[in-house]
Amino acid sequence: MTMLTLHPHPSNPSAAIHDVAVSVRRRDDRLALSYRPIGDPSAIVWPAEQPAGFSDGLWRHTCFEAFVTAPGLPGYVELNLAPSGRWAAYRFSGYRAGMARGASAPGPICAAAWPPTLIAGVRLADLPPRADWRLNLSAVIELADGARAYFALAHPDGNPDFHHPDCFRLSLPAGG
């Protein structure tokens, strides 16, 4: 298991949520992810629980994300995991290009407001299971004051952009 910290984008740091702690574990074509915002949990707007299933636009509210690619692939997979139980998976053929709904899907998403945590297991059907993977882990936190805070392993210059190739900083070897 790998433990990491997601840091806020420099253009919109949050006084309420300082960082997001993440643990990630890989086994073949599966990822186990756990996200825990660090700070004042009462400042977070948690989406209401909904039946599990696919939804677009989850990033507009509190949402935890993973972007995954493999060496030699021009594209990547984006996963959106909402505390509501909803999720989305997309395939991209290149940087923000060729977006299509992905075949990857999580199992049940478990979320708790105290301590604020989201836990999910995901089968990445869109990537070769025996390849090494590179990831960017990120989070969008909707705050009670109406603002959104953006957290990632790394941020490129300019606006928040979780798709940017410079953000893919975590390496997970095959067979991990």
LINRABEL-V960831 format. One record per residue. N is the residue number from 1. PSI is psi in radians with two decimals (NA if undefined). NEAR is the number of other ideal C-beta (glycine too) atoms within 12 Angstrom. Layout:
n=N psi=PSI near=NEAR
n=N psi=PSI near=NEAR
//
This chain:
n=1 psi=2.39 near=15
n=2 psi=2.29 near=24
n=3 psi=2.32 near=17
n=4 psi=2.91 near=31
n=5 psi=2.24 near=25
n=6 psi=2.37 near=42
n=7 psi=2.67 near=29
n=8 psi=2.64 near=32
n=9 psi=2.40 near=32
n=10 psi=-0.37 near=18
n=11 psi=-0.28 near=17
n=12 psi=1.06 near=22
n=13 psi=2.60 near=21
n=14 psi=2.33 near=32
n=15 psi=-0.41 near=15
n=16 psi=-0.74 near=26
n=17 psi=2.07 near=37
n=18 psi=-0.76 near=22
n=19 psi=3.06 near=25
n=20 psi=2.12 near=40
n=21 psi=2.39 near=28
n=22 psi=2.42 near=39
n=23 psi=2.46 near=24
n=24 psi=2.45 near=36
n=25 psi=2.44 near=23
n=26 psi=2.45 near=34
n=27 psi=1.94 near=20
n=28 psi=-1.99 near=22
n=29 psi=0.33 near=27
n=30 psi=2.49 near=25
n=31 psi=2.38 near=42
n=32 psi=2.16 near=28
n=33 psi=2.46 near=43
n=34 psi=2.19 near=33
n=35 psi=2.34 near=45
n=36 psi=1.86 near=33
n=37 psi=2.46 near=42
n=38 psi=2.13 near=27
n=39 psi=-2.50 near=24
n=40 psi=1.79 near=20
n=41 psi=-0.38 near=26
n=42 psi=-0.23 near=17
n=43 psi=-0.20 near=26
n=44 psi=2.36 near=39
n=45 psi=1.97 near=29
n=46 psi=2.19 near=29
n=47 psi=2.56 near=30
n=48 psi=2.54 near=15
n=49 psi=2.43 near=17
n=50 psi=2.88 near=19
n=51 psi=2.47 near=13
n=52 psi=2.49 near=21
n=53 psi=3.05 near=18
n=54 psi=2.42 near=24
n=55 psi=2.38 near=25
n=56 psi=2.81 near=18
n=57 psi=0.32 near=16
n=58 psi=-0.47 near=33
n=59 psi=-0.18 near=31
n=60 psi=-0.21 near=19
n=61 psi=-3.02 near=27
n=62 psi=2.14 near=39
n=63 psi=2.48 near=43
n=64 psi=2.42 near=52
n=65 psi=2.72 near=44
n=66 psi=2.36 near=50
n=67 psi=2.22 near=43
n=68 psi=2.37 near=47
n=69 psi=3.01 near=35
n=70 psi=2.54 near=27
n=71 psi=2.40 near=18
n=72 psi=-0.23 near=12
n=73 psi=2.33 near=22
n=74 psi=-0.35 near=15
n=75 psi=-2.94 near=27
n=76 psi=2.99 near=39
n=77 psi=2.42 near=40
n=78 psi=2.28 near=41
n=79 psi=2.30 near=47
n=80 psi=2.21 near=42
n=81 psi=2.01 near=47
n=82 psi=2.52 near=40
n=83 psi=-0.25 near=38
n=84 psi=-0.31 near=31
n=85 psi=-0.18 near=27
n=86 psi=2.79 near=35
n=87 psi=2.89 near=41
n=88 psi=2.56 near=33
n=89 psi=2.29 near=37
n=90 psi=2.61 near=34
n=91 psi=2.46 near=28
n=92 psi=2.42 near=28
n=93 psi=-0.32 near=18
n=94 psi=-3.02 near=15
n=95 psi=1.89 near=22
n=96 psi=0.51 near=17
n=97 psi=2.60 near=14
n=98 psi=0.69 near=15
n=99 psi=2.32 near=20
n=100 psi=2.72 near=17
n=101 psi=2.35 near=22
n=102 psi=2.86 near=31
n=103 psi=-0.23 near=18
n=104 psi=2.61 near=34
n=105 psi=2.48 near=30
n=106 psi=2.83 near=36
n=107 psi=-2.79 near=19
n=108 psi=2.42 near=19
n=109 psi=2.15 near=36
n=110 psi=2.23 near=24
n=111 psi=2.53 near=35
n=112 psi=2.37 near=19
n=113 psi=-0.38 near=22
n=114 psi=2.10 near=13
n=115 psi=2.61 near=19
n=116 psi=2.00 near=30
n=117 psi=2.51 near=28
n=118 psi=2.30 near=46
n=119 psi=2.29 near=28
n=120 psi=2.60 near=39
n=121 psi=2.35 near=27
n=122 psi=2.33 near=42
n=123 psi=2.05 near=26
n=124 psi=1.44 near=37
n=125 psi=-0.23 near=22
n=126 psi=-0.03 near=32
n=127 psi=2.64 near=39
n=128 psi=2.19 near=19
n=129 psi=-0.37 near=23
n=130 psi=0.21 near=15
n=131 psi=2.70 near=24
n=132 psi=2.62 near=23
n=133 psi=2.62 near=39
n=134 psi=2.40 near=29
n=135 psi=2.66 near=40
n=136 psi=2.23 near=39
n=137 psi=2.45 near=41
n=138 psi=2.96 near=42
n=139 psi=2.48 near=48
n=140 psi=2.14 near=39
n=141 psi=2.03 near=48
n=142 psi=2.26 near=30
n=143 psi=2.70 near=28
n=144 psi=-0.44 near=20
n=145 psi=0.07 near=18
n=146 psi=-0.18 near=10
n=147 psi=2.85 near=23
n=148 psi=2.42 near=28
n=149 psi=2.44 near=39
n=150 psi=2.19 near=37
n=151 psi=2.49 near=41
n=152 psi=2.92 near=39
n=153 psi=-0.68 near=34
n=154 psi=2.63 near=29
n=155 psi=2.32 near=27
n=156 psi=2.94 near=23
n=157 psi=2.65 near=13
n=158 psi=-2.70 near=11
n=159 psi=2.78 near=14
n=160 psi=2.32 near=31
n=161 psi=1.59 near=23
n=162 psi=-0.31 near=39
n=163 psi=-0.30 near=30
n=164 psi=2.36 near=24
n=165 psi=-0.52 near=22
n=166 psi=-0.23 near=19
n=167 psi=-0.27 near=34
n=168 psi=1.50 near=34
n=169 psi=-0.28 near=28
n=170 psi=2.24 near=33
n=171 psi=2.26 near=22
n=172 psi=1.95 near=36
n=173 psi=2.70 near=18
n=174 psi=2.59 near=18
n=175 psi=0.16 near=13
n=176 psi=NA near=23
//
